[in-house]
Amino acid sequence: MPRRTYAEIFLDTLEELSGDEPRLVGNKTLRNALGWDAERYEWIRSQLYEEGLVIIGRGKGGSVGLAVAPGSEALQLFISYSHVDAQLKAELVKHLEPLRRLKLIEAWSDTALRPGDEWEEEISERLEEADIILLLISIDFINSNFCYDVELERALERHKDGAARVIPVILRSCHWQQTPFAKLQALPKEAKAVCSWLDRDEAFTDIAEGIRKVAEELRDAEA
């Protein structure tokens, strides 16, 4: 099991202290619960604040809280991908975890299917419920009859109707510029394939940031 980062420990502890209803927690209370010195606490808190994951309260001693509106529901995010790219998809999902903690999104892909599920029906239902649809693009995605002819076609229909936002994510270099989704703004920046980046974490972080902006835009539109 991978070791948790300081940021993950901070957010987990803050969530535990906040309880069911998101609220501000005193800096002293949180720092004591973490058992950290002031320097580490301020460093991680500042980092999370800059990333938009926490909010800062004022008053004596100061306070901090999770950056989520009370009562807000996470947007449903559907991931369409080729199983050849399963490892890259898993890496992306890890980088989307901060957005789940913010209750901005709840990601779903077919890895959530259980034995006995009617997989085609379940995938169709999830696709219809999705607010955001990610297309993880590679030559194997384009060559997949199910991804390209079933999931992609319906995704673009829902995008055209304004029922969902479709975002292509270019995983591996391939000839995608003449496809039906080529007119959509892709991630990461400049549509540079993830596997072309020297630092893939940087690419996935750029993708997560793009998805965060879209999710916040959609959530604000619903408010």
C-alpha positions in Angstrom: 0.0 0.0 0.0 1.5 3.4 -1.0 2.6 5.7 1.8 0.3 8.7 2.3 1.6 12.1 1.6 1.6 14.9 4.2 -1.1 16.6 2.2 -3.3 13.5 2.3 -2.7 13.1 6.1 -3.6 16.8 6.6 -6.9 16.5 4.6 -7.9 13.2 6.2 -7.3 14.6 9.7 -9.2 17.8 8.8 -12.1 15.7 7.5 -12.2 13.6 10.6 -12.3 16.7 12.9 -14.9 18.4 10.7 -17.4 15.6 11.1 -20.4 15.1 8.8 -20.9 18.8 8.2 -17.9 20.7 6.8 -16.8 23.4 9.2 -13.7 25.3 10.2 -11.3 23.7 12.6 -8.9 25.8 14.8 -5.3 25.7 13.7 -4.1 24.7 17.1 -6.6 21.8 17.3 -5.6 20.5 13.9 -1.9 20.9 14.5 -2.2 19.0 17.8 -4.1 16.2 16.1 -1.5 15.9 13.5 1.4 16.1 15.9 3.4 18.4 13.6 5.7 21.3 14.3 4.6 24.8 13.2 6.9 24.9 10.2 5.5 21.6 8.6 1.9 22.6 9.4 2.2 26.0 7.8 4.0 24.6 4.8 1.3 22.0 4.0 -1.6 24.3 4.9 -0.2 26.9 2.5 0.3 24.4 -0.3 -3.3 23.1 0.1 -4.7 26.6 0.2 -2.9 27.5 -3.1 -4.3 24.4 -4.7 -7.8 25.4 -3.6 -8.3 22.4 -1.4 -8.8 24.2 1.9 -10.1 27.6 3.0 -8.6 29.8 5.7 -10.6 31.3 8.5 -9.7 34.4 10.5 -10.1 35.2 14.1 -8.0 34.4 17.2 -5.5 31.6 16.3 -7.0 31.2 12.9 -8.8 28.2 11.5 -8.9 26.0 8.4 -11.6 24.0 6.6 -12.3 21.8 3.6 -13.0 23.9 0.5 -16.4 22.5 -0.2 -19.8 24.1 -0.1 -22.1 22.5 2.5 -24.7 20.3 1.0 -23.1 20.3 -2.4 -23.1 17.0 -4.4 -20.2 15.7 -6.4 -20.4 15.8 -10.1 -20.4 12.4 -11.8 -17.4 11.7 -14.0 -17.3 8.9 -16.4 -14.0 7.6 -17.8 -14.0 5.9 -21.2 -10.7 4.2 -22.0 -9.1 1.2 -23.7 -8.1 -1.6 -21.3 -4.6 -1.4 -22.9 -4.3 1.9 -21.1 -5.5 0.6 -17.7 -2.2 1.6 -16.0 -2.3 5.1 -17.3 -6.0 5.4 -16.3 -5.1 4.3 -12.8 -2.4 7.0 -12.5 -4.9 9.6 -13.7 -7.5 8.5 -11.1 -4.9 8.9 -8.3 -4.3 12.5 -9.4 -8.1 13.1 -9.4 -8.3 12.1 -5.7 -8.0 15.6 -4.4 -11.0 16.6 -6.4 -13.0 13.7 -4.9 -11.9 14.9 -1.4 -13.3 18.3 -2.4 -16.5 16.6 -3.3 -16.2 18.2 -6.7 -16.3 14.9 -8.6 -17.0 11.2 -8.2 -15.1 9.2 -10.9 -16.4 6.0 -12.3 -15.0 3.5 -14.8 -15.7 -0.1 -15.6 -13.2 -1.3 -13.0 -16.0 -0.7 -10.5 -18.1 -3.4 -12.1 -18.8 -6.4 -9.8 -19.1 -10.1 -10.7 -22.6 -10.7 -12.0 -23.3 -7.1 -13.1 -24.8 -6.7 -16.5 -21.8 -4.7 -17.7 -23.2 -3.2 -20.9 -26.3 -1.9 -19.1 -24.3 -0.6 -16.2 -21.9 1.3 -18.4 -24.8 2.8 -20.4 -26.5 4.0 -17.2 -23.3 5.5 -15.8 -22.7 7.2 -19.2 -26.2 8.7 -19.2 -25.8 10.0 -15.6 -22.4 11.6 -16.1 -21.9 15.3 -15.8 -18.3 15.1 -17.2 -17.1 12.4 -19.6 -13.3 11.8 -20.1 -12.1 10.2 -23.3 -8.7 8.7 -22.7 -7.3 8.9 -26.2 -4.7 6.4 -27.6 -4.6 4.4 -30.8 -6.1 1.5 -28.9 -9.1 3.7 -27.9 -9.6 4.7 -31.5 -9.4 1.1 -32.7 -11.8 -0.1 -30.0 -15.3 -0.7 -31.4 -17.0 -0.3 -28.1 -15.0 2.8 -27.0 -15.3 4.5 -30.4 -18.6 3.4 -31.8 -20.6 3.1 -28.6 -19.3 5.3 -25.7 -17.8 8.0 -27.9 -20.9 8.4 -30.1 -23.2 8.7 -27.1 -20.8 11.0 -25.2 -20.7 13.4 -28.1 -24.5 13.4 -28.4 -24.8 14.3 -24.7 -22.2 17.0 -25.2 -24.0 18.5 -28.1 -27.3 18.5 -26.1 -25.6 20.3 -23.2 -26.3 17.4 -20.9 -22.6 16.6 -20.2 -19.1 18.0 -20.8 -16.8 15.8 -22.9 -13.1 16.2 -22.4 -10.6 14.3 -24.5 -7.4 13.4 -22.6 -4.5 12.5 -24.9 -2.6 9.6 -23.3 -0.5 8.4 -26.2 0.5 10.0 -29.5 -1.8 8.9 -32.3 -3.6 10.4 -35.3 -6.7 11.8 -33.6 -6.9 15.2 -35.3 -9.4 14.0 -37.8 -11.8 12.3 -35.3 -15.2 13.6 -34.3 -13.8 14.8 -30.9 -11.0 16.8 -32.5 -13.1 20.0 -32.3 -13.1 19.7 -28.5 -10.4 21.3 -26.3 -8.2 18.5 -25.1 -6.0 18.0 -22.0 -3.2 18.2 -21.0 -2.1 21.6 -22.3 -1.5 22.0 -26.0 -2.9 18.4 -26.3 0.6 17.0 -25.7 0.2 13.3 -25.1 0.9 12.3 -21.5 3.5 9.8 -22.5 5.4 12.5 -24.3 6.0 14.5 -21.1 9.3 14.0 -19.3 7.4 14.1 -16.0 4.1 12.3 -16.2 3.1 13.5 -12.8 3.3 17.0 -14.2 1.0 16.0 -17.1 -1.5 14.4 -14.8 -1.5 17.4 -12.5 -2.2 19.6 -15.5 -5.1 17.4 -16.5 -6.5 17.4 -12.9 -6.3 21.2 -12.8 -8.2 21.4 -16.1 -10.9 19.1 -14.8 -11.1 21.1 -11.5 -11.9 24.2 -13.5 -14.6 22.5 -15.5 -16.1 21.0 -12.4 -16.2 24.3 -10.6 -17.7 26.0 -13.6 -20.5 23.4 -13.9 -21.2 23.4 -10.1 -21.4 27.2 -10.1 -23.8 27.1 -13.1 -26.1 24.8 -11.0 -26.0 27.1 -8.0 
